[in-house]
Amino acid sequence: MEKKEIIAFDLYGDYALFKKPWCNREQQSYLIPPKTALIGLLGAILGYNRRNYLNKLNFDEIYTGIKLVSEEGRELHGFNFMHGKNLDKITKKLSNPYRNPTGKGSLSPTRLEYIKNPYYRIYLHFESESLKVKIQNHLRNNKCIFPPYLGQVNLFANIDDYSETNFLERKIKYSDTTVPSEMVEVTEINRKIYTERLPFKMNSDRSSPIYKSIAIIKDGEIPLKELERNNCLVGITDDEERLVLF
């Protein structure tokens, strides 16, 4: 069976906030970066801006795998954001008359949930050879056109320990990376596994996101069922890492 090439690197920082879209006043974070966030990270590395990276990067041609190496829990921080004067004028008739006592702009008390000291191992496989070469050239030279971040622009990310390896598709009983929840063998679980419903794909105009329930374990292995691996790459690398990429 033909081997596939896998790109891997560590992604970490002091804090991360991968915002759940249904949480506004008190923003909550996913435990791991969704695939939509990883596609945005690749866009930043290559220098694609917010308006065009979804047109240049095809979700179906990029397979991603994430290993949660470590994290130190969640922290809730309170902020009192100030909106600009122009926004204040636009919303004048829609908000409380006491919203702007100073004339400097409206205030918006907000609480944000952060993941503290998150550390991930990211695995990528590209169906497009040209895209793979572009990413390889940038990561080999420690080059990012736009600064990478962990969910929000003030939460800078570190990219380290870049490597390339071969991947052979085959049946495996355990995975070192996150997997779709339906692939988990529940009867064999002996450690704590988290499940979250993460955005997996979206249109170029950011509408109609597709969600997928994902099983996550911290620095461990996830037991797998004997199922058809539809739309997933399942196998083992030359370094004996057992991966599920989707």
Residue pairs with C-beta under 8 A, 6 or more apart in sequence:
1 168
1 169
1 170
3 166
3 167
3 168
4 125
4 166
4 167
4 168
4 169
4 233
5 125
5 132
5 164
5 165
5 166
5 167
6 123
6 124
6 125
6 164
6 165
6 166
6 167
6 237
6 243
6 245
7 123
7 124
7 125
7 126
7 132
7 135
7 136
7 139
7 162
7 163
7 164
8 121
8 122
8 123
8 124
8 161
8 162
8 163
8 164
8 165
9 121
9 122
9 139
9 159
9 160
9 161
9 162
9 163
10 69
10 119
10 120
10 121
10 122
10 158
10 159
10 160
10 161
11 33
11 41
11 119
11 120
11 121
11 122
11 148
11 150
11 157
11 158
11 159
12 117
12 118
12 119
12 120
12 157
12 158
12 160
13 117
13 118
13 149
13 150
13 155
13 156
13 157
13 158
14 116
14 117
14 155
15 75
15 114
15 115
15 116
15 117
15 118
15 150
15 155
16 29
16 33
16 114
16 115
16 118
16 150
16 151
16 155
17 27
17 29
17 112
17 113
17 114
17 115
17 150
17 151
17 152
17 155
18 29
18 30
18 32
18 33
18 34
18 37
18 115
18 150
18 151
19 27
19 28
19 29
19 30
19 151
19 152
20 27
20 28
20 29
20 30
21 199
21 209
25 110
25 111
26 76
26 110
26 111
26 112
26 113
27 110
27 111
27 112
27 113
28 113
29 74
29 113
29 114
29 115
29 151
30 196
30 198
31 68
31 71
31 115
31 194
31 196
31 216
32 66
32 68
32 120
32 178
32 196
32 198
32 214
32 216
33 41
33 66
33 120
33 150
33 151
34 198
34 199
34 200
35 59
35 64
35 198
35 199
35 200
35 201
35 246
36 199
36 200
36 201
36 202
36 209
37 151
38 64
38 66
38 122
38 124
39 53
39 54
39 57
39 59
39 62
40 53
41 148
41 157
42 53
42 57
42 62
42 124
42 135
43 49
43 53
43 54
43 56
43 57
43 146
44 53
44 144
44 145
44 146
44 147
44 148
44 149
45 135
45 138
45 139
45 143
45 144
45 145
45 146
45 148
46 53
46 56
46 134
46 135
46 138
46 145
47 145
47 146
48 56
48 57
49 146
54 202
54 203
54 204
54 206
55 204
57 131
58 128
59 200
59 201
59 202
60 127
60 201
61 126
61 127
61 128
61 131
62 124
62 125
62 126
62 127
62 131
63 124
63 125
63 126
63 127
63 232
63 233
63 245
63 246
64 122
64 123
64 124
64 245
64 246
65 122
65 123
65 124
65 177
65 178
65 243
65 244
65 245
65 246
66 120
66 121
66 122
66 123
66 177
66 178
67 120
67 121
67 122
67 123
67 176
67 177
67 178
67 219
68 118
68 119
68 120
68 178
68 216
68 217
68 218
68 219
69 119
69 120
69 121
69 218
69 219
70 117
70 118
70 119
70 218
70 219
71 115
71 116
71 117
71 118
71 119
71 218
72 116
72 117
73 115
73 116
74 113
74 114
74 115
74 116
75 113
75 114
75 116
76 111
76 112
76 113
76 114
77 111
77 112
77 114
78 109
78 110
78 111
78 112
79 109
79 110
79 111
79 112
80 107
80 108
80 109
80 110
81 107
81 108
81 109
81 110
82 104
82 105
82 106
82 107
82 108
83 105
83 106
83 107
83 108
84 105
85 103
85 104
85 105
87 105
87 106
88 99
88 100
88 105
88 106
91 106
95 106
99 106
99 107
100 106
114 155
115 150
118 150
121 177
123 177
123 241
123 243
123 245
124 135
124 245
125 167
125 233
125 245
126 132
126 135
136 164
137 143
138 144
138 145
139 159
139 162
140 162
142 159
144 159
147 153
147 156
148 156
148 157
148 159
149 155
149 156
149 157
150 156
150 157
165 237
165 238
165 239
165 241
166 237
166 238
167 233
167 235
167 236
167 237
167 238
167 243
168 235
168 236
168 237
169 233
169 234
169 235
170 234
170 235
170 236
171 226
171 234
172 224
172 234
172 235
172 236
172 242
173 223
173 224
174 221
174 222
174 223
174 224
174 242
175 183
175 221
175 222
175 224
175 234
175 242
175 243
175 244
176 221
176 241
176 242
176 243
177 242
177 243
177 244
177 245
178 214
178 215
178 216
178 217
178 222
178 244
179 214
179 215
179 222
179 224
179 244
180 212
180 213
180 214
180 215
180 232
180 244
180 246
181 195
181 213
181 214
181 215
182 213
182 225
182 227
183 215
183 224
183 225
183 227
183 229
183 232
183 244
184 193
184 215
184 222
184 223
184 224
184 225
185 223
185 224
185 225
188 223
189 223
191 217
191 220
192 217
192 218
193 215
193 216
193 217
193 222
194 215
194 216
194 217
195 213
195 214
195 215
195 216
196 213
196 214
196 216
197 211
197 212
197 213
197 214
198 211
198 212
198 213
198 214
199 209
199 210
199 211
200 209
200 210
200 211
200 212
201 209
201 210
202 208
202 209
202 210
212 246
215 222
221 242
224 234
224 244
229 244
231 246
232 244
232 245
232 246
233 243
233 244
233 245
233 246
234 243
234 244
234 245
235 242
235 243
236 242
236 243
237 243
